[in-house]
Amino acid sequence: MKFLRGCKPKELPPSTGKKVSIIGAGPAGLGAAGDLACKGHEIVMYDQMPEAGGLLIFGIPDFRIPKSRIRNGIQELMDAGVEIHLNTKVGRDIDLEEIIQESDATLIATGTWRSRELNVEGKNLGGIHSAFDYIVDYHLWKYGYIDEKPERGIRALIVGGGLTAIDMCYIAREAGCQEIYLSYRRTREYAPAGRNEFNQLEKEGVTILELTQPLKFEGSGRVEKVVLGKNRLVKTGEGRPKPVPIEGETMTLEVDIVFLAIGEIPTPPFENGKYGILLNPDNTIYTDNEFRTTRRGVFAAGDVRTGPSLIGPALASGKNAARSIHNYLLTNEWPEELLRKQPTK
Ligand SMILES: Cc1cc2nc3c(=O)[nH]c(=O)nc-3n(C[C@H](O)[C@H](O)[C@H](O)COP(=O)(O)OP(=O)(O)OC[C@H]3O[C@@H](n4cnc5c(N)ncnc54)[C@H](O)[C@@H]3O)c2cc1C
C-alpha cells in the first residue's frame, strides 16, 4: 500500500524546516505522513504498538490485506526520512503537551481502540473477551511480539454485526475453535458488515443466529452457557429497524468462549478539554471541515475524528488533513471562533 505520494524517497524537495508530529501510525496517520514528507516537512510519528500500521497490521486478518504490502509502504516512508517511535503511548510514555510545544503542527490519528461493553449478567465470567482486544493480541502473538498465544476455545460465540465480529469468526477458526456461532440482534441485511459477509461466513460453516442477543452468561468461574433472547424488528421511520425483544422467547447455547464485538469507541490520547482540545459527546475529536481542533496547530484525522469507518475513508482523511496542515504551515492562520469554543455541558 502506497503512503508516500507525490515524491520518491530519494527525490524529496528541500526541507521547509517545519516539524509535524503525528500520533498514531494507522492508515490516517501514515497517509498524512506520506503527503507531508513530499512537501519537505520533517515528520515524527508516535505509536503505542511495536509495529506501525494500526489496524492494517493488528486488526484486519492477513487474507484480506497481505501484510507485506503494508510493510513495504511503511518502509518507503521511513526511507523518505519519516521517523517512527514505536512502543510509545502518548499520554502514558510521553506527554502530548510536550509534543505540541516542540512541533509546528500536530496531527492526532489514534483511532478507536476501546470496545463497547455489554451490560448483561455474567459478563465478567472467564472466557468472555472483547473481540477487538483478542484480535490485537492474536496478531501480536502471530507476528512474534508476545510469546503467549491467546486462549482458544472449542465452541465459540461471537456477538455483533460489524467487521470486527466477522473477522473475529475467521480468527476464532484460525485459533482453533471448532464450532462457531455468530449472534446478531437484527437480520443480515441491516448488519454494518453487509449481507455478503454473513453469507460467506455461512458457507465457511459458521452458524448465524439472526435476531438474537445475549441476556445472560452462566458458568462457575468460566462461561459454560449463554442465554440468547430472540428479537423482532420494528420499523421506526428513520434508519434501521429497531430490534425489540420477544418476551419469553429464549434459547440456550453451550459455549466455552465468547467474543463481544458490539462496537469500538474513539480513543483520543487525552480527556475532553485537556490541552484546550474539545471532544464531541461520542468521544470523537471536535474539528472543523479543515481537520482543525480547538487548539492552534493541532489537527485530527481518521477514526478518532469520525468514529469507526473503513481503510479508504481513514486514508483519505489523513491525506486531506495533510493538505490542511501544509496550508497552515504556509499561512499560520487559525479561525478565532475555534479557539473560543467551549465544552458542551
Ligand atoms: C477487526 C477489524 C477488521 C476490519 N476490517 C476492515 C476491512 O476489511 N476493510 C476496511 O476497509 N476496514 C476494516 N476495518 C476498519 C479499518 O481498519 C479502520 O477504519 C482504519 O484502520 C482506521 O484507521 P485510523 O488510522 O483512523 O486508525 P487505526 O488503524 O486504528 O490506527 C490508529 C493508530 O493509533 C495508535 N494509537 C492509539 N492510541 C495511541 C496513543 N495514545 N499513543 C500512540 N499511539 C496510539 C494505534 O496503535 C494505531 O496504530 C476493520 C477494523 C477492525 C477493528
The ligand as an ORCA input file, in Angstrom:
! r2SCAN-3c Opt
* xyz 0 1
  C     -11.171     -6.295     13.218
  C     -11.321     -5.193     12.202
  C     -11.455     -5.517     10.875
  C     -11.583     -4.510      9.920
  N     -11.700     -4.882      8.609
  C     -11.757     -3.904      7.661
  C     -11.831     -4.254      6.283
  O     -11.867     -5.437      5.919
  N     -11.884     -3.235      5.382
  C     -11.861     -1.921      5.745
  O     -11.903     -1.029      4.887
  N     -11.814     -1.568      7.048
  C     -11.750     -2.516      8.011
  N     -11.695     -2.161      9.335
  C     -11.693     -0.717      9.689
  C     -10.322     -0.058      9.465
  O      -9.308     -0.913      9.930
  C     -10.266      1.283     10.210
  O     -11.351      2.091      9.782
  C      -8.962      2.036      9.942
  O      -7.837      1.242     10.281
  C      -8.901      3.346     10.756
  O      -7.679      3.985     10.524
  P      -7.055      5.007     11.584
  O      -5.712      5.363     11.055
  O      -8.009      6.090     11.858
  O      -6.931      4.174     12.940
  P      -6.132      2.835     13.314
  O      -5.896      1.966     12.152
  O      -6.868      2.282     14.461
  O      -4.730      3.388     13.802
  C      -4.614      4.146     14.978
  C      -3.190      4.015     15.494
  O      -3.046      4.841     16.646
  C      -2.290      4.151     17.621
  N      -2.601      4.735     18.921
  C      -3.799      4.750     19.571
  N      -3.697      5.422     20.741
  C      -2.404      5.839     20.828
  C      -1.676      6.588     21.795
  N      -2.246      7.070     22.911
  N      -0.353      6.817     21.577
  C       0.267      6.339     20.454
  N      -0.385      5.623     19.511
  C      -1.703      5.388     19.679
  C      -2.693      2.698     17.460
  O      -1.696      1.843     17.976
  C      -2.831      2.599     15.939
  O      -1.614      2.216     15.340
  C     -11.593     -3.145     10.319
  C     -11.491     -2.813     11.670
  C     -11.362     -3.829     12.622
  C     -11.266     -3.487     14.078
*
